[in-house]
Amino acid sequence: MVMGASFRTLGQVLALAGCPRLTISPELLEKLAAEQGDVPRSVEIPAAGERPAPLDEPAFRWGHNQDAMANDKLAEGIRRFAEDQERLEEQIAERLATL
């Protein structure tokens, strides 16, 4: 099971429409609620009981590297998590300095 998370834009959320599990910030939920019209399904989930063929690690890595979007978004996500962590650590240090 894969759960989409860490969305920063409404477009990112909509790109995974149909995914059974997403974590969406309250801000983006409000924006989504304000949207008009239908949201087309972007992700198709196999019916219950259907399972994809087993995939070993080398095949997974090859497929992942062949998908520029997956590769770029993973790298972008890691960079943004690192930036967020640095900002959080700075805020904690500033707060502790005032105590």
N, C-alpha and C positions, 0 to 999 in steps of 0.2 A: 504494500500500500504506500502510495506517495501522497504527501500532503503539501500543497503549495503554500508558501509563506513569504513573509518579508516583502510584500508588494509595496511599491512606492507610488504607483499611478493607477488610476481607474482602468486604463488600457491594459495594464498587466493583469488585472483581475479578470477583465472581460475576455482576454486571450485564453483563459483556462475555464471558460464557461462550460459546464458539464462535468467538471472534475468533482468527485463526490466529497472531497474534504479540502477546505481552504481555511486559512486563518487570515482574517481581514480586519484591519484596524477600524475603530469606530468612525474615524474621519472618512475613510473610503466607503464604509457602509452607508453613511449619510449621503455621500455623492452618488452612490449606486441607487439608493432609494429615490433620489431626485431625478434620475434619468427617466425618459419617456420611451415607450415602445418595447418590443420584444428583444431579448438577447439570444442570438443564434448560438446553438451548441457548437463549441470549438473542439471539444474533447469527447471522443466516443469510448465508452468503457465496455469491454466485452461482457456479454450476458453471464449470469451466474453459472458456474460450472465450466465455462470455457477458460482455459489457461493457455497463455502463450508458451511456445516451445522453450525449454530450458536454455539459458544463456550463460556461458562461462565468462570468467573475467576478461580474458583476452578479446573475446568477441564484443563484450560490452565496451571495453576501452576503445576498440577500433571504431565501433558505431558511434560512440560519443565524440571521438575526434573527427569523424566525418561530418558531424552536424555542427556547423559553425555557430548557429544560434545557441545550442546547448553549451558548447564550449565557451563561447563569449559570455553568456549569462552566468555560468558557474563562476568564471573568473571575476566578473563584475560583482557578483554577490559576495564573494570572499573579500574583495577589496573594500566593499561598503561595510561589511561586518567589522573589518579591521579598523576602518575610519570611525565607525560608531563606537567601538570599544575604546579607541584613543580619546574621543571626546568625553565619554563617560568617565574614564579614569581621570581626565583633567578636571572635570566637574567635581568628582569626589575629592581630589586633592585640594581644590579651591575651598570646598565646603569644610574639610577637615582643618584647613589653615585658619578658618574663622572661628573655630570652636575654642 
